[in-house]
Amino acid sequence: MMGVKQRILNILIAIDQLAWVLLTLGKGHPDETISAAAWRMEQQGKLAGRILRPLIDALFRPLERDHCWRAYQSEAMGRQLPDAYRCR
């Protein structure tokens, strides 16, 4: 059974993903968080990534180091996927 903390986290991630798609006027990946996108864009040498990634990482520093890199890794490895969608 899913706990209350996980449900709240799921809602926050969904809001984050929606915000990213809205901010990019539909150009952003629909399953990508702003943090993961910031890391990806910085690695691509884009100005938005070079600005956003350090800001986001600074905001999350009290909770987690290297937040954007961790968010990108989570997306790349499909860690957020339910068991039913994971390759076995």
C-alpha positions, 0 to 999 in steps of 0.5 A: 500500500502507498503511504501518504508521503509517497502520494504527496511526492507523486502529486508534487512530481506531477505538478513539476512535470506539468509546469515544465511542459507549460513553461516550454509551451509544449516543447518539453518532454511530458514526463521530465521534471524541471530539475532533470531538464535543467541538468540535461540542458546544461550538459547540452551547453544551453544557457537556460541549463547553465542558469537553472541547474545551479539555482535549483541545486542551491534550493535543494541543497538542504535536502539533497546534494546534486539534486538535478543530476539525481533527477536526471539519473532517475529519469534516465533509469526509469526509477519513477516508473511503476513496476508494471512499466519496468522491463524485467 
